[in-house]
Amino acid sequence: MSPKLWTKALPGEPDVELFRHRSDLDAALAHFAVPGRTAVVMTMGALHDGHASLIRAARARVGAKGLVTVTVFVNPLQFGAGEDLDRYPRTLDADLNVAAEAGADIVFAPAAEEMYPGGEPHIRITAGAMGERYEGASRPGHFDGMLTVVAKLLHLTRPDAAFFGEKDAQQLALVRRMARDLDFPVEIVGVPTVREGDGLALSSRNRYLSAQERDTALALSRALFAGRDAGLLAAGEVPAGAEEHELIRVASPAAVRSAARVVLDEAARLEPPLVLDYLGLADPADFTEVSDGYTGEAVLAVAAKVGATRLIDNIRLWIGAAR
């Protein structure tokens, strides 16, 4: 199949081109890529405004004449036994509209056979010890599958910058570490979490929640903010008008953990209950749990199930003296 090479839309006009085969993508990139001004946003589809914020950030980085590629691929390597691979929403037509409105030029949506033509790859990238904590402990092998497909997509899309959401904080940290350790010539950019009006972090899995389950799920963000605010009170500082994604300074890791745990324990008694997987206060460099004497940036992260739906969330903090 020869690629359909298109004329990019004028600024302000949404337009996006879909490619299903790597050969067509390669030809399009060779024709339109501008050195120093290419970006990629990797997704598993079911795009929402959180994904759109990544695409908008990518467009802002490369400018009107740059090239923004969005990948849509539900990667089987990062789903374990009993997880929701078959149930994961696939909404490509709607995804194309979201991508176009947000400023993408290309959507690359390969089939599994296109990404893994010989079946599951024998050689994979391993996340190592950093990928065995928190999410990695709950989902063995997940991060190996994630890094393997990210590496392949970086090769195929050849970006100068790749944009990832801060909601998946451990994933972002691992991709940054992979790019550094393996000398990928790409900048890894984190984009702040987008939340719904009630505080729930945007996720493709939110659509699975019933009204009652959603009420329970709100405990995740409430717990994070309670932990943040307890740390602020312990420090004697309550910043006016601080945005959630800013690095807000807190004094006491113990106070942060304790206050968040109170909210989660209360949610465990709701109907339906919140079933906690983990609550952690981690060093974003390697995702080890921080000590009470730790100073520096930290991620307060939580994962839990409500009904059959597993959700994750986090906020970033700065522990200790002012930066």
C-alpha positions as CSV (number, residue, x, y, z in Angstrom):
1,M,0.0,0.0,0.0
2,S,1.4,3.4,-1.0
3,P,1.1,6.2,1.5
4,K,-1.5,8.9,1.1
5,L,0.6,12.0,1.4
6,W,-1.5,14.9,2.3
7,T,-1.3,18.7,2.4
8,K,-1.3,19.8,6.0
9,A,-4.3,21.9,7.0
10,L,-4.0,25.6,7.5
11,P,-3.6,26.8,11.2
12,G,-6.9,26.4,13.0
13,E,-8.2,23.7,10.6
14,P,-8.4,20.2,12.2
15,D,-6.9,17.5,9.9
16,V,-5.3,14.2,10.6
17,E,-4.2,11.3,8.5
18,L,-4.5,7.6,9.6
19,F,-1.8,5.1,8.9
20,R,-2.1,1.4,9.7
21,H,1.2,0.1,8.3
22,R,4.8,1.1,9.3
23,S,5.9,1.4,5.7
24,D,3.3,4.1,5.1
25,L,4.2,5.9,8.3
26,D,7.8,5.8,7.3
27,A,7.1,7.4,3.9
28,A,5.0,10.1,5.5
29,L,7.6,10.9,8.1
30,A,10.3,11.1,5.5
31,H,8.2,13.5,3.4
32,F,6.9,15.8,6.2
33,A,9.2,15.6,9.2
34,V,11.0,18.8,10.0
35,P,14.4,18.3,11.8
36,G,14.1,19.3,15.4
37,R,10.3,19.8,15.3
38,T,8.7,16.3,15.5
39,A,6.8,15.0,18.5
40,V,4.9,11.8,19.4
41,V,2.1,11.1,21.9
42,M,1.7,7.4,22.6
43,T,-1.8,6.1,23.6
44,M,-3.9,3.0,23.8
45,G,-6.8,4.8,22.3
46,A,-10.2,5.7,23.9
47,L,-8.8,9.3,23.8
48,H,-10.1,11.9,26.3
49,D,-9.1,15.4,27.3
50,G,-6.1,14.0,29.2
51,H,-4.8,12.7,25.9
52,A,-5.8,15.9,24.2
53,S,-3.7,17.9,26.7
54,L,-0.7,15.8,25.6
55,I,-1.3,16.5,22.0
56,R,-1.8,20.2,22.6
57,A,1.5,20.3,24.5
58,A,3.2,18.5,21.7
59,R,1.8,20.9,19.1
60,A,2.9,23.9,21.2
61,R,6.4,22.5,21.4
62,V,6.9,21.8,17.6
63,G,4.9,24.8,16.3
64,A,2.5,25.1,13.4
65,K,5.0,23.8,10.9
66,G,6.1,20.8,13.1
67,L,4.8,17.3,12.9
68,V,2.8,15.7,15.7
69,T,2.2,11.9,15.6
70,V,-0.3,10.1,17.9
71,T,0.0,6.4,18.2
72,V,-3.1,4.3,19.0
73,F,-2.2,0.7,20.0
74,V,-3.6,-1.6,22.7
75,N,-0.3,-3.3,23.5
76,P,-0.9,-7.0,24.5
77,L,2.5,-7.3,26.1
78,Q,1.6,-5.0,29.0
79,F,-1.6,-6.9,30.0
80,G,-1.3,-9.8,32.4
81,A,-3.5,-12.8,33.0
82,G,-7.0,-11.7,34.1
83,E,-6.5,-8.1,33.1
84,D,-8.8,-6.2,30.7
85,L,-7.1,-6.6,27.3
86,D,-10.3,-7.8,25.5
87,R,-12.5,-5.4,27.4
88,Y,-10.3,-2.3,26.9
89,P,-12.3,0.3,24.9
90,R,-11.4,0.6,21.2
91,T,-12.9,3.8,19.7
92,L,-10.7,4.6,16.7
93,D,-13.2,6.8,14.8
94,A,-13.7,9.0,17.9
95,D,-10.0,9.0,18.6
96,L,-9.3,10.5,15.1
97,N,-11.6,13.4,15.9
98,V,-10.0,14.0,19.3
99,A,-6.5,13.9,17.8
100,A,-7.4,16.2,14.9
101,E,-9.1,18.8,17.2
102,A,-6.1,18.8,19.5
103,G,-3.6,19.4,16.8
104,A,-2.2,16.0,15.6
105,D,-1.1,15.5,12.0
106,I,-0.7,11.7,11.9
107,V,-2.4,8.9,13.8
108,F,-0.5,5.6,13.6
109,A,-2.9,2.8,14.6
110,P,-1.2,-0.6,13.7
111,A,-2.7,-4.0,14.3
112,A,-0.8,-6.3,16.7
113,E,0.5,-8.3,13.7
114,E,2.0,-5.1,12.3
115,M,3.8,-4.3,15.5
116,Y,4.8,-7.9,16.2
117,P,5.0,-9.6,12.8
118,G,6.6,-12.7,14.2
119,G,4.4,-13.0,17.2
120,E,5.4,-11.9,20.7
121,P,9.0,-10.7,20.6
122,H,11.7,-13.0,22.1
123,I,13.8,-10.0,23.0
124,R,12.2,-7.4,25.3
125,I,13.4,-4.4,27.3
126,T,13.4,-5.1,31.1
127,A,12.4,-2.5,33.6
128,G,14.7,-4.0,36.2
129,A,14.2,-3.4,39.9
130,M,12.6,0.0,39.3
131,G,9.8,-1.7,37.5
132,E,9.2,-4.3,40.2
133,R,7.8,-1.8,42.8
134,Y,4.3,-0.4,43.2
135,E,2.6,-1.0,39.8
136,G,5.3,-3.5,38.9
137,A,4.6,-5.6,42.0
138,S,0.9,-5.6,41.3
139,R,1.3,-6.2,37.6
140,P,4.4,-8.4,37.0
141,G,5.8,-8.0,33.5
142,H,3.6,-4.9,32.8
143,F,6.5,-2.5,32.6
144,D,8.7,-4.8,30.5
145,G,5.8,-4.9,27.9
146,M,5.3,-1.1,28.1
147,L,9.0,-0.3,27.6
148,T,9.3,-2.7,24.7
149,V,6.5,-1.1,22.8
150,V,7.6,2.4,23.7
151,A,11.1,1.6,22.4
152,K,9.6,0.2,19.1
153,L,7.3,3.2,18.7
154,L,10.2,5.7,19.3
155,H,12.1,3.9,16.5
156,L,9.1,4.0,14.2
157,T,8.0,7.6,14.8
158,R,11.5,9.1,15.2
159,P,10.5,12.1,17.4
160,D,12.5,14.8,18.9
161,A,10.2,14.8,21.9
162,A,7.8,12.3,23.3
163,F,4.9,13.4,25.6
164,F,3.6,11.3,28.5
165,G,1.1,12.0,31.2
166,E,2.2,12.5,34.8
167,K,-0.9,10.4,36.0
168,D,1.2,7.4,35.0
169,A,4.1,8.6,37.1
170,Q,6.0,5.3,37.4
171,Q,5.7,4.7,33.6
172,L,7.0,8.3,33.0
173,A,10.0,7.7,35.3
174,L,10.8,4.4,33.6
175,V,10.6,5.8,30.1
176,R,12.9,8.6,31.1
177,R,15.3,6.1,32.6
178,M,15.2,3.9,29.5
179,A,15.9,6.9,27.2
180,R,18.8,8.0,29.4
181,D,20.3,4.5,30.0
182,L,19.9,3.4,26.3
183,D,20.8,6.7,24.7
184,F,17.6,7.3,22.9
185,P,17.9,10.7,21.1
186,V,14.6,12.0,22.4
187,E,13.4,14.4,25.1
188,I,10.8,12.8,27.4
189,V,8.2,15.4,28.4
190,G,5.8,15.0,31.3
191,V,2.4,16.7,31.1
192,P,0.3,17.4,34.3
193,T,-2.7,15.2,35.1
194,V,-6.1,16.4,33.9
195,R,-8.9,15.9,36.3
196,E,-12.7,16.0,36.0
197,G,-14.7,18.6,38.0
198,D,-15.1,16.3,41.0
199,G,-11.3,15.6,41.2
200,L,-11.2,12.2,39.6
201,A,-8.2,11.8,37.3
202,L,-9.2,11.3,33.7
203,S,-8.8,7.7,32.6
204,S,-10.2,5.6,29.8
205,R,-11.3,3.2,32.5
206,N,-13.6,5.7,34.2
207,R,-16.3,4.8,31.8
208,Y,-16.6,1.4,33.5
209,L,-17.6,2.9,36.8
210,S,-21.3,3.0,37.9
211,A,-22.5,6.1,39.7
212,Q,-22.0,4.5,43.1
213,E,-18.6,3.2,42.1
214,R,-17.6,6.6,41.0
215,D,-18.5,8.1,44.3
216,T,-16.2,5.6,46.0
217,A,-13.4,6.2,43.5
218,L,-13.3,9.8,44.4
219,A,-11.5,8.7,47.6
220,L,-8.3,8.3,45.5
221,S,-7.9,12.0,44.8
222,R,-9.3,13.0,48.2
223,A,-6.7,10.9,49.9
224,L,-3.9,12.4,47.9
225,F,-5.0,16.0,48.6
226,A,-5.6,15.1,52.3
227,G,-2.0,13.8,52.5
228,R,-0.7,17.0,50.8
229,D,-2.7,19.3,53.1
230,A,-1.6,17.4,56.2
231,G,2.0,17.9,55.2
232,L,1.3,21.6,54.6
233,L,-0.2,22.0,58.0
234,A,2.7,20.3,59.6
235,A,5.0,22.7,57.8
236,G,2.9,25.7,58.8
237,E,2.3,26.7,55.1
238,V,-0.9,26.7,53.1
239,P,-0.2,28.3,49.7
240,A,-3.0,30.4,48.3
241,G,-4.3,29.4,44.9
242,A,-1.6,26.6,44.4
243,E,-2.3,24.4,41.4
244,E,-2.4,20.6,42.0
245,H,0.5,19.9,39.7
246,E,2.9,22.4,41.3
247,L,5.6,21.1,43.5
248,I,4.0,22.1,46.8
249,R,6.4,22.0,49.8
250,V,5.5,19.7,52.7
251,A,7.4,18.9,55.9
252,S,6.5,15.5,57.1
253,P,6.3,12.3,55.1
254,A,4.7,10.6,58.1
255,A,1.9,13.2,58.2
256,V,1.4,12.8,54.4
257,R,1.0,9.1,54.6
258,S,-1.1,9.1,57.7
259,A,-3.7,11.6,56.4
260,A,-4.0,9.8,53.0
261,R,-4.5,6.5,54.8
262,V,-7.4,7.8,56.9
263,V,-9.3,8.7,53.8
264,L,-8.6,5.3,52.1
265,D,-9.6,3.4,55.2
266,E,-12.9,5.2,55.3
267,A,-13.5,4.4,51.6
268,A,-12.9,0.7,52.3
269,R,-16.1,0.8,54.4
270,L,-18.2,2.3,51.7
271,E,-20.6,0.4,49.5
272,P,-19.2,-0.5,47.1
273,P,-15.8,-0.5,48.9
274,L,-12.5,0.8,47.7
275,V,-10.0,-2.1,47.7
276,L,-6.6,-0.6,48.2
277,D,-3.7,-2.0,46.2
278,Y,-0.9,0.4,47.4
279,L,-0.3,3.8,48.8
280,G,3.3,5.0,48.4
281,L,5.4,8.1,48.8
282,A,8.2,7.5,46.3
283,D,11.4,9.0,45.0
284,P,10.6,9.7,41.4
285,A,14.2,8.9,40.3
286,D,13.9,5.2,41.2
287,F,10.5,4.7,42.8
288,T,11.8,3.6,46.2
289,E,9.8,4.5,49.2
290,V,11.2,7.7,50.8
291,S,12.3,7.8,54.5
292,D,11.0,10.2,57.1
293,G,14.2,12.2,56.8
294,Y,14.0,12.5,53.0
295,T,14.4,15.8,51.2
296,G,13.5,16.4,47.6
297,E,10.8,15.7,45.1
298,A,8.4,12.9,45.9
299,V,5.4,11.2,44.3
300,L,2.4,10.3,46.5
301,A,0.8,7.5,44.5
302,V,-2.2,5.3,45.1
303,A,-3.8,2.4,43.3
304,A,-7.1,0.7,44.1
305,K,-10.0,-1.3,42.7
306,V,-13.6,-0.2,42.8
307,G,-15.8,-3.0,41.6
308,A,-14.0,-4.6,38.7
309,T,-12.2,-1.4,37.7
310,R,-8.6,-0.7,38.8
311,L,-7.6,3.0,39.0
312,I,-4.3,4.8,39.8
313,D,-3.6,8.4,40.7
314,N,-0.7,10.5,42.2
315,I,0.4,14.0,43.0
316,R,3.9,15.5,43.1
317,L,5.3,17.1,46.3
318,W,8.5,18.6,47.5
319,I,9.6,17.4,51.0
320,G,11.8,19.5,53.2
321,A,13.5,22.8,52.8
322,A,12.6,25.2,50.1
323,R,14.2,24.4,46.7
